[in-house]
Amino acid sequence: MKRKGFKQGVAVLLTAACVISGCASTGGGTQTAGTQSGETTAGTQEQQAAASADGEVKTITIFNSGGTVPEFKDPVASQIQEKTGFKMEYVDGAGAVEEKLNLMLSGQTYPDIVYLDSASPVRKAYEEAGALIGLKDLIEQYGPDIKEMYGDLLIRFESEDGEIYGLGDWYDLDPDPNVMVMIKYDLLKEIVGQERADNHEQPFTQDEFIQLLHDFKEKFPAIDGVESIPISIEGKGWDVSMFLGMFGIVEYYTGNDKIEHKVRDPQFKEMVQMLNQLYREGLLDKDWVTLDWNQLEEKITKGYTFCTVDSNWIATRPNQSLRVQGGEDADFRSYKVVGNGVTAEETTYNSRNTLGWGDWCITKNCKDPVAAMQFCNFMASEEGQYLTLWGVEGEHWDYVDGKHQPRQEVLDSYRADEVACSRETGIRRYRMFVKNGTGKDGTPYDLVTKWEPTSDWQYAYQASADTDLYDNSYYAGLEPAGSTPEGLIAQKIADIYDEYVPKMVNAASLEDCVAQYDTMISSMETAGLVKLEEVMTKNYLAKMERWGVEPYSHR
């Protein structure tokens, strides 16, 4: 999930809250006749048998921050209801998610199950306010599939008191590339030639990259009558965090064997000076500060933007359109740029969290935690994973020689128009507790990105190195709760960061950029940065002790 200020990481695609109404004491449903999977464990079989005898359909109301409101009428929805006895009813939750969660917390109006960004202070606030119930006993009694799927990672979800208050989504380490430098291939060929454009393994240096942007602007001042843009980024969603990997920067600076704000990393200052150069030389999109994901996606689709730096999947839909409009070479492809002062082995483009992007939590308002846990157990099970991520057996995929085999027409449909295909089939619409990796038969849980990777992903694999991958779960959740004095300091620090990043990047001169950086550091320290860093260092050391990990021994 994309975060600003103190919080860097992979962006959470879905923030949700669920309300379970009219729950019976069990979840579950009946297994489809004739299945060959062997995926259903004793736990899910018991749930399904109970639900079959019970016959009652329960309702789960879901608060969806993404603004998408599935009607729960597609094939996958029908199977979820049949197998669990639950109907999922969505409520539009687009807007200021953290503000809404805070309002629910203050009024104790939170629903039965909430999805909380694990790196957000809101997550800690819910726990410290007593809004979340402990899950360890429920998992032990009603979560056999959860225990099997999460395995040794379960202990890492334990809080300071030894209890588990939430389970991660998109958990286990995912080696797939994340943030990439994406350049429009047909235009790049015109500038550096096809041989260099086809060499995704060789990184561009910082100086080469800047010169490349200048060469583009000189060769293509306008495209189809529109002024060209050498590089555009979504400052509203990411601020400048997408460039951290270029300079080997991670969530916090640990060079002094303590947790310090990333702005204290010497490479951070180098990074903002490079961005300031891009701005002063007319290479950076003048609207970068206000652009969000959707606006950037729309801008790169129109074909007059040469480069962007973001999660590589931001180009998925634009590339589909660009190839139709301009041919197979008109798409964005992934490359790597190495910032001054670091080597290609020291870049950190691929920030991943073993514990996932956020946690599914059951609140104290839940009238039947047992039913909630049984529903969650199915959704987290291997059977639930293949259902929500692959679709329905016999309709979207089949068993071939004992292995899951997707139907080619489904793959083709998804790659042609993922939104329409998902709406029609239900694939990926109701995913929960997603596990990175492969199932018992060796096929990947995440069909779309892992099965015969598209050309977009293949270019990203070529450009990304194994050394770019690091696990940021060690740093997640270190910030104090927002209601505490230290939490208020953290918010002040985040506000100062948000204020000064545009000032540094948009400074009229290099000297002004450096002066703004120095003023930012001074303002943060006046606001209590040192105190905040002491608290987070204490939280980090306690976390490493619980996990049995030597402090500062990881990247």
N, C-alpha and C positions, 0 to 999 in steps of 0.2 A: 504494500500500500504505500502510496506516496505521502510523505510528511514534510512539514516545513520546520525550520528552526532546529531545535535540539534533536528532533526525531527524524532520522533518515531511515529508509527502508523500502521495501517493496510495497507497492500500493495495495490496499485491500479493495477488491473489486465489489464486495457485497458487505454491507453492514446491516444486520437485521435483528429484529426481536420477534419472538413468537409468543402467542397466547394460546394456551390449551384450554378449551372449554368443554365441559361435559365429559371429562375423561373417565373411563372405567378403570379398574385396577390393573388392566393389562393392555399392552399394545399388541401389534402383530397382525397376522392375516393368514391366508392360505398360500402355499407355494404353488406356482404354476405347474400343472400336470405335465409330465414328460420331460422336465428339465434334466440335463445331463451334467450340470455344473459341479455338483457336490459342494457348492459354496455355502449352503445353509448349514450352520452349526447347530448344536443342540440348543443353544440359547434362542436363536431365531425360530427354530422349530417349535419350541415351547410357546413362544409368543404367538406364533401363527395359529397354533392349535387352539390356544385360549381365545383368540380373537374370532376364530371361525365358530366356536361354540357360542360366543357372546353375540356375534352378529351385528353389534352396534358400530356405527361409523362416528368417530369423534372428529372434532374440527380444530385445526391449528391455524390461528390467525397470525400472519407474518408481516412484520414491519420492515419494508424493503427500502433501504436508503438509495438504491440505484435508480429509483423512479419507474422501474419496470414492474408491471402488475400482471403476472401470469394468471390466467383464468382457471388453471388446474383442470383443463379439459382435454389435454393431449395424451398420447399413449403412455408416456412415462408416468404422468399423474395418475392414470387409471391403475397402473401396476403398483404404485406406492400405496394407494388407497386399498387395493386388494390384499397386499401383503402385510400391511400394518394396521389396517382398520382406521387410518387417519386421513382426513381431507385437509389439504393445506389451502387456507384462504388468505390471499395477500391484500395488504393495505398499502397505499402509496406512501412511501416514506422519504421521498426526495426532499433535499434541503439541508439545513444545518443539523447534521446528525448528532454531533457532540452536544449541541445546545439542547436538543430534544431529550437526549439521554440524561443530561443533567437535570432537566425539568422533571423527568419521571422519577429520578432519584430523590430530589428534594420533596416531591409530593407523594413519594412511595406509591406511584401509580404504574410502576414497571410491570410488564407482563410476566408470564410464567418462564419463558426462556428468552435470554437476551444474547445477542452477538456483540462482543466488545473487542475493539482494536487492542491487541495485547500490549502495544507500545504506548498507548494513550493513558494519561493520568485518570481518565474516566474509568478505566478498568480497575485500577487500584482503589479509586473512590468508592465504587460499588462494593468491593470486597471489604474495605475498612468500615463502611457504613452498615455492614451486616445484611446487605441486600441479597447476597448470594448464599445458597445452601451448599454444604459440603457434599461431595459426590463420591468419596472413597467407598463408603458402605454400599451405596447404590450400585456402583460399578462392580463391586465384589459380588453382589447378589443378582443383579439384573443386567450386567454388561459383559458377558463372556466374549462377545465379538470385539468390544472395545479393548478388553485386556489383550486379546490376541493381536489385534491390528496395531495398537500403540506400543505394545511390548515394553522394552526397557525405557522407552521415552516417558512412560507414565509418571515415573518419579520426578521428572523435570517439570511437571505441571504442578507439583506440590508447592504450596505457599509457605511462608515463614513458620506457620503453626503446624505444618505437616499435612494439612488438608488440601484437597483438590477442589477448586472452585470453578474450573472451566477446562474444556478440551479444545485443542487447536484445530484449525481448518487449514488445508494445504500444508500438512505437517510432514516431517521427515525431510532430509536434505535433498533438494532438487538441483542437479548439476547443470540444468539448462541455462543458457545465457539469459541475462536480464537486460540491463541497460546497454545500449550499443550506440555508436555513431552511425547514423544511416544517411547515405548519400544517393542521390538520384543517378542511377547507373548510366543511362544514355548520355546525360550531360557530362558525367565524369569521364566517360570514354573520349568525348570530344576534347577534353582538357589534357588528360594524362596518357591517352591511348588505351587500347583494349587490354594489352598484356598487363599493365599495372592495375587497371580497373578490375581485372579478374583475379588479382592476387590478394585475397582476403586475409591470408595468413600473415602478410608483412604489414606491421603497423605503420601509420604515418606518425612522424614526429610532430611536436607542437608547431614548430616553425614551418614544416611542410604543409600542415593543415591550414594554417593561417594564409600561407601563400596560395594554396588551392582555392580558398574562398575569394581571395583577391582576383585570381585568374578567372574564376567563374564570373564575377561581377564585371570584369573588363570584357569578357567574351560574350556574355549574355546580360546586358544591362536591362533588357525587357524581354518578356516571353509572352507571345500572343497579345501584345499591346499593354501588358501589365508589368509594372516595375518589378524586377526580380528580387528575391531575398536570398542572400547567401546562406544564412542559418537562422532558424526560428526555433524557439523553445517555449514550453508552457510554464512560465514563471509563476502563475497563480496556483498551480498545483504542486510544483516541485521546487519553487524558488530557483536556486542554482544547484540543487543537490545531484542532478543527473551528471554533473561534471566531477563529482568527488572521486569516482573510480578512476578517472583519467590521471589523477594525481596521487592515487594510493591512499586516499583518506577513508576512514571508516567512521562509525557512529560517534565514537568518542576518541580523544587523543590519550594514549596510554604510555607515551614515551618517557614519562617521569614516574612510572609505576604507580599511577593513581588515575582515577577517572576524571578527565577534564573535557571541557566543551571542545568540539571539533575545530572551533575558530582558533584555538591555541596551537593546532598543528601548523608548523611552518609552511607546509604545502598549501594550506587553505589560503594564505595570503598570496601565494604564487598563482593560485587558481583565479582569485577575484581580479588580480592584475591582468591576467590573460583575457578574462571576460571584458574588462574595461577597455582593453585594446581593441577587441572586436567591436565594441560599441562605438568608440571614438573614431574608428576607421570605417564606419558605415557598413559593417558586415553583419551585425546582430540586428534582428528584427526590432524595429523601434517600439513595437507593441508587446514585447516579450513579457513585461511585468503583468499584464492583464489577461494573458492567454491561458485558458484552461485546456484540458484534454480534448474536449469536443471541438473547440475552436482551432487548436493546432491540427487535429485530424482533418478538419475541413480545409484548412489552409494548404496542407501538403497534398491533398487530393487534387487541387486545382493546377498543379504542375509548374508553378513559377517559383517554388521554394527548392533550393538545392540540397540542403542538409538539415537534419534535426538530431538531437541527442535525447533519447527517452527509452522507456521499455520497448524492446524491439517489436512487440505486438501492436504498437500504435500504428504501424504501417500496414497491418493486415488488410483492412478494408480499403484504405487508399490504394494499395497496390492492385487490388482486384479491379478497381475503377481505372487506374492508370494504364494497366495492360490492355484493357478494352479500348481505351481512347488512343493510346500511342504505341501499342505493340509490346511484346514481351520484354524489351529492354528499357521500357519507360518507368520501371519500378524503383523503389528504394531498397538498397542492399546494405548489409552490415559491414562495418569496418571498425578498426581499433585505432585510437590516437593515444600516444604516450606523452604525458605532460613533462615539461622540463623539470629535472631534478629527480625523476624516477625512471626505473628500467621497465621493460615490457613485462618482467616477472613480478613487479611490485604493484601493478595496477589492480584495482579492486572493483571492477565493473559489476561483478556478479554477487550482489548482496542477497543472501538467502537466510531464512529463519527455520531451523529444524522444527521448531514448535508451531510454525504456521503464522498466518497473518493476523489472526484474531482467535478469540475463545468463545465457544458456545457455553453458556452458563444457565443454570436453573436458579430462579429467584425464590425468595421466601414467600412470594405471592402465589406460587404454583400450588393448586389444590391437591394435585395427585403427582408427586415427584416420581413415584414408581412407574406410572404410565408414561411420563415424560422420558424417563431413562430408557424404558423399553423401546419407545419410538426411536430415540437417539441411537440405541444399540443396533437396530436394523439399518438405519441410515449410515452408520459407521462401518457396518460389516462389509465383507468383500462382495457379497451379493448386492448390497445397497450401492456400493461404489460402481459396480459394473452397470447397474440399472440406471443410475443418475448420469453417468458419464458416457455410456455406450448406447443406452436405449433398451428396447425390449427384445428379448430373445425370439428369434423366428420372424421378426419384423425389421429389425435394424442390424442384427448380427446373428451368426449361427455358430454351432460347434463344428469344427472341422479337425478331425484327428485329435480330439480331446482338448482343443484350444479354441479360445474366442477368435472368431474371424468376422470382421466388419463387412457389411455388404457394400460393394463398391459404389453403388448409386447413392448411398447415404454419405459416404466420404466425399464424393463429387459434389453432392448438394451442399454440404457444409462448407466446403472450400469455395464454392461459387458464391454463396450468400449465407454466412453463418447465422445472421439474425433470423432470416426467414426459415432456415432449416431447424433452428432451435425452437422457434415458435410452433412449427408444424409437428415436430417429433417429441419435443420436451427434453431432448438431450442437453445436459449442462444447465438446465433451468432451475433445478431443485437440489443442487449439490450441497452437501454438508459433510463435515469431517473428512474432507478429501485427503487421501494419502498419496504422496509422491512415490513412484516406484512401480513395481509389477506385482501381479497376482500370482497365485500358486501355479498357474500354467505358463508363467513367464511373459504373458502379455501385459502391456501397460494399463494402469487404471485410467489414465488420462488419454483417451483415444485420440483426440483432435491434435494434440501437439506431439505425441510420442509415436504414433503409428505412421510409418513411412513419412517422416517429417517433410513438410512442404519446402519449396525452394527458399522461402523466406527464412525458415529455421535452419536450413543447411548452410546458408551464407553466415548466419549468426554463429553456428558451431565452428565454422572455419575461422572466423575472426576472433572468437573468444578462446582464451587459454585456460587450462585447468587451474593455473595459479590465480586467476581472477576470482575464483569462488571462495567465499568465506561465509561462515555461519554467524549471523548477527544475534542469535538467540542469547548469547552470553551477555549482551548489552540491553536486551529488551526488558522493559518494566522497571528500570532503575530509578526513574523520576518519582518523587514523592507525590502523594495524592494532592489534588488541587485545593482541597479544603484546609490543608495544613499550612503553617507559616512558610515552610520550605516550598510547598506547592505553589504558593502565591509568588515566591521569588522566581520559581521556574517559569511561571507565566510571564513575569516581567522580563526575564531574560529572552524568552521566545519573542515577545513583542519588540524588544530592542533589535534582535536579529532580523526580524521581518522588516523593520524600519530601515536598517542600514544596508542590507544586501542591495536593494535598488540604488541607494546612494553611492555605494562603492562601484557598482557596475556602470552606472550612468554618469560617473564623475567626468568633469570637463577635461581633466588632465590626470596623468599618472600620479603626480604629487598629491592632488586632491583625493584620489582613490586611496592612497596610503594614509592620508590624514583622516579620512572617514573610517578606515579600519581601526586606527589607533583610538579614535573617539568611541567607536563601538565597544572595544575592549574596556576602556575606561568606564563607560556607562554601565556595562555589565557588572564590573567589579563593584561599582557604587551600589548597584541594585542587590548585591549579595551573591555574586557568582561563586566566590571561594567557599562560602557556607554551603551552597547547593552542591558543589563538587565534592565536598567532604561527606555529605549525606549520601550521594550516589556512590562514592567509593565504598562507604560502609555497606550499602545495599549490595553492591557488586561482590565484595569479599564474603558476605554472608551467603550469597547465592552460590558462589564457587565452593564454599564449604559444604553446602547441602548437596551439591552435585558431585562432590569428590574430585574437583578439577583444580589443578595448580593455577593460582591467579596469574594472569598475564602470560600464560603459556600458549594461548591460542592467538590467532591473528586478530 
